[in-house]
Amino acid sequence: MARINLNSPDSKLRRAWAQRTTPRLALAFIVAVIIILVFGTHVDKLHRPSAEQLDSSNARRFAPRSSSREVLVEPRHDKDEKAKVETLRLSLENRDVDRLIIIGDVHGMFTALKELLEKVGYDKDNKNNKNHVILAGDMITAGPENRQVLDLARENDFSAIMGNHEYQLLVAFDNYKGDSDSAGESDLKSYTTAYSEAFLDNPDPSKLKKGIKSDLKVAETLGDINLKWIRGLPHILRLPQSNFVVAHAGLMPGVELEDQLMLTVLNVEKLVKEGKTFTPSTTGEGENWFKVWNKEEGGKDPKDRTTVIYGHDQSEGLQWHPEQNSLGIDTGCKKGKELTAVILERNEKPRYESVGCEKIEKSKGRRAHLPRRSTF
């Protein structure tokens, strides 16, 4: 075997080159690591959502999903969370608008919504008869055209409030990561705080899982822009310079608007009396909240009374009590009955208009074969 001469000129040159180059390579490596760390931190800051991007009104947190999409914000499940109250920026008294058109639970029935808008003469661009539409929650989930309803509302600058169906969809979408079968008993209890049976003592787990699956299916069709839009909706909308407010299910009598609980506003139907106060029923039994409301408001000075326009409870049908301070306008569109709008005009009494709705075939998940209506 040939021996290597360490004292040869070539060996001396290699040692000298190594002595000069090694520190340079080490320094270059250290600089490269520093650059990567600094640049990576900067990129992370660029892509991290700011506080303004998160929906601070609901104190929700940023969390990743298992899919490539990221959840912007996550709904809370706090039963003591206060309702978000906003005041409409437009006023009849200030002549910002000539009419306010408040529409009940649409539930994805886009055709009926377009027909109702036609019937009431809605025209966004009519300068001589300025109209503004307010949707009273539950715009989605039951019908076949949920995204079209939300697209129409956004593109025409409708106002809207959140209903229990919008809220429960957000809870399902943000918590179950596309897999409702993974929901355990504790998860289902959390989901009941958003579900339409929020106040029942023993909700049916199988019914909840079915609701979660249905909500996930609808959520995936809405698009990120519509999910972001419904996340930012208020729960109560106060109409300025008037005694009207819009709340999806109702309000707790004797409680100021700013102190109303979100889940009560989204879900309440019946009340039970405990001592001198009322609480939401946990059994489905009790007195209709609006009957209690009408009694309490009726005892106030007329200028201090508040009239609630609400939806949610289609089993009661149209509840037209303008002289008693409540107007219930969920008239069962999702059951193939009617879609109803309240029309408020300056110096005029409230009036309403309704159109028929197509019946949904549940077993086939589509509309029954009825005559097509005109387009909006």
RAZI-V771696 format. One record per residue. SS is DSSP state (H for helix, E for strand, C for the rest). BURIAL is b if it has 24 or more other ideal C-beta (glycine too) atoms within 12 Angstrom, else e. D_FIRST is the distance of its C-alpha to the first C-alpha in Angstrom with 1 decimal. Layout:
BEGIN
SS & BURIAL & D_FIRST
SS & BURIAL & D_FIRST
END
This chain:
BEGIN
C & e & 0.0
C & e & 3.8
C & e & 6.5
C & e & 9.7
C & e & 12.7
C & e & 15.5
C & e & 18.1
C & e & 17.5
H & e & 20.7
H & e & 19.2
H & e & 18.1
H & e & 21.5
H & e & 23.2
H & e & 21.6
H & e & 22.7
H & e & 26.2
H & e & 26.6
H & e & 25.8
H & e & 28.2
H & e & 30.9
H & e & 30.5
H & e & 30.2
H & e & 33.8
H & e & 35.1
H & e & 33.6
H & e & 35.0
H & e & 38.4
H & e & 38.5
H & e & 37.8
H & e & 40.6
H & e & 43.0
H & e & 42.3
H & e & 43.1
H & e & 46.3
H & e & 47.4
H & e & 46.9
H & e & 48.9
H & e & 51.7
H & e & 52.0
H & e & 52.0
H & e & 54.7
H & e & 56.8
H & e & 56.5
H & e & 57.5
H & e & 60.6
H & e & 61.4
H & e & 61.4
C & e & 63.0
C & e & 66.7
C & e & 69.1
C & e & 72.0
C & e & 74.3
C & e & 72.4
C & e & 73.0
C & b & 76.4
H & e & 77.5
H & b & 81.0
H & b & 79.7
C & e & 77.0
C & b & 74.4
C & e & 70.6
C & e & 67.7
E & e & 65.6
E & e & 63.0
C & e & 63.7
C & e & 61.4
C & e & 61.8
C & e & 60.6
C & e & 64.0
E & e & 64.8
E & b & 68.0
C & b & 69.9
C & b & 72.0
C & b & 73.0
C & b & 76.6
C & b & 77.7
C & b & 79.5
C & e & 81.7
C & e & 85.2
C & e & 86.6
C & b & 85.1
E & b & 87.9
C & b & 88.7
C & b & 87.7
E & b & 90.9
E & b & 91.2
E & e & 94.3
C & b & 94.7
C & e & 94.4
C & b & 97.3
C & e & 100.9
C & b & 104.0
C & e & 106.3
C & e & 104.4
C & e & 104.6
C & e & 100.8
C & b & 101.4
C & b & 104.5
E & b & 103.3
E & b & 100.7
E & b & 99.7
E & b & 98.2
E & b & 96.8
C & b & 96.2
C & b & 93.3
C & b & 91.8
C & b & 89.1
C & b & 87.2
C & b & 90.4
H & b & 89.8
H & b & 92.6
H & b & 95.2
H & b & 94.0
H & b & 94.5
H & b & 97.9
H & b & 99.0
H & b & 98.0
H & e & 100.0
H & b & 103.0
C & b & 103.2
C & e & 102.8
C & b & 99.5
C & e & 98.5
C & e & 95.9
C & e & 96.9
C & e & 100.7
C & e & 101.6
C & e & 105.2
C & e & 104.3
C & b & 101.1
E & b & 99.6
E & b & 96.8
E & b & 95.4
E & b & 94.2
E & b & 92.5
C & b & 93.3
C & b & 90.0
C & b & 88.7
C & b & 87.9
C & b & 85.3
C & b & 84.0
C & b & 86.8
C & b & 87.3
C & b & 85.0
C & b & 84.7
H & b & 83.4
H & b & 81.2
H & b & 84.1
H & b & 86.4
H & b & 84.0
H & e & 83.2
H & b & 86.9
H & b & 87.5
H & b & 84.7
H & e & 85.4
C & b & 89.1
C & e & 88.7
C & b & 90.5
E & b & 90.6
E & b & 89.7
E & b & 89.3
C & b & 86.8
C & b & 88.1
H & b & 86.8
H & b & 85.0
H & b & 83.0
H & b & 82.1
H & b & 81.1
H & b & 79.0
H & b & 77.0
H & b & 76.5
H & b & 75.2
H & b & 73.0
H & b & 71.4
H & b & 71.0
C & b & 70.1
C & b & 67.3
C & b & 68.6
C & e & 68.8
H & b & 72.2
H & e & 71.3
H & e & 69.1
C & b & 72.1
C & e & 72.9
H & e & 76.3
H & e & 75.8
H & b & 74.7
H & b & 77.9
H & e & 80.0
H & b & 78.5
H & b & 79.2
H & b & 82.8
C & b & 83.4
C & b & 83.0
C & b & 84.5
C & b & 88.1
C & b & 88.9
C & b & 87.6
C & b & 90.5
C & e & 90.8
C & e & 90.0
C & e & 88.2
C & b & 86.7
C & e & 85.4
H & e & 81.5
H & e & 81.5
H & e & 83.6
H & b & 81.4
H & b & 78.2
H & e & 80.1
H & b & 81.1
H & b & 77.5
H & b & 76.3
H & b & 79.1
H & b & 78.4
H & b & 74.7
H & b & 75.5
H & b & 77.9
H & b & 75.7
H & b & 72.9
H & b & 75.4
H & b & 76.8
C & e & 74.0
H & e & 72.7
H & e & 75.5
H & b & 78.2
H & b & 76.5
H & e & 76.3
H & b & 79.9
H & b & 81.3
H & b & 79.3
C & b & 81.2
C & b & 84.7
E & b & 87.3
C & b & 89.1
E & b & 92.5
E & b & 93.9
E & b & 96.9
C & b & 99.2
C & e & 100.4
C & e & 104.1
C & b & 105.0
C & b & 105.2
E & b & 102.7
E & b & 99.2
E & b & 96.8
E & b & 94.9
C & b & 93.3
C & b & 94.8
C & b & 97.1
C & b & 97.7
C & b & 98.6
C & b & 102.3
C & e & 102.9
C & b & 99.4
C & e & 98.6
H & b & 96.3
H & e & 93.6
H & e & 93.7
C & b & 93.5
E & b & 90.5
H & b & 88.2
H & b & 88.2
H & b & 92.0
H & b & 92.4
H & b & 90.0
H & b & 91.4
C & b & 94.8
C & b & 97.6
E & b & 99.7
E & b & 100.6
E & e & 101.9
E & e & 104.0
E & e & 102.8
C & e & 105.6
C & e & 106.5
E & e & 103.3
E & b & 101.7
E & b & 98.1
E & b & 96.3
C & b & 97.0
C & e & 94.2
C & e & 96.1
C & e & 97.3
C & e & 100.8
C & e & 102.9
E & e & 104.7
E & b & 103.4
H & b & 102.0
H & b & 104.0
H & b & 107.3
H & b & 106.5
H & b & 105.5
H & b & 108.7
H & e & 110.8
H & b & 109.1
H & b & 109.1
H & e & 112.7
C & e & 113.8
C & e & 112.4
C & e & 114.1
H & e & 113.5
H & e & 111.6
H & e & 109.1
C & b & 108.4
C & b & 105.1
E & b & 104.9
E & b & 101.7
E & b & 100.5
E & b & 98.1
C & b & 96.6
C & b & 94.5
C & b & 97.2
H & b & 98.1
H & e & 100.0
H & b & 102.7
C & e & 103.0
C & b & 104.6
E & b & 106.0
E & b & 108.2
E & b & 109.8
H & b & 109.8
H & e & 112.9
H & b & 111.1
C & b & 107.8
E & b & 105.3
E & b & 104.3
E & b & 102.1
C & b & 100.6
C & b & 98.1
C & b & 100.2
C & b & 97.7
H & b & 96.0
H & b & 93.0
H & b & 95.5
C & b & 97.0
C & b & 99.9
E & b & 100.3
E & b & 98.4
E & b & 100.6
E & b & 100.8
E & b & 102.9
E & b & 104.3
E & b & 105.2
E & b & 107.3
C & e & 109.0
C & e & 112.5
C & e & 112.3
C & e & 112.0
C & b & 108.7
E & e & 108.7
E & b & 106.2
E & b & 105.2
E & b & 103.3
E & b & 101.8
E & b & 100.9
C & b & 97.3
C & b & 95.6
C & b & 94.9
E & b & 91.3
E & e & 90.6
C & e & 88.4
C & e & 87.3
C & e & 85.9
C & e & 84.9
E & e & 86.7
E & b & 90.1
C & e & 93.0
C & e & 94.2
C & e & 96.8
C & e & 98.1
C & e & 95.7
C & e & 97.0
C & e & 97.1
C & e & 94.1
C & b & 94.3
END
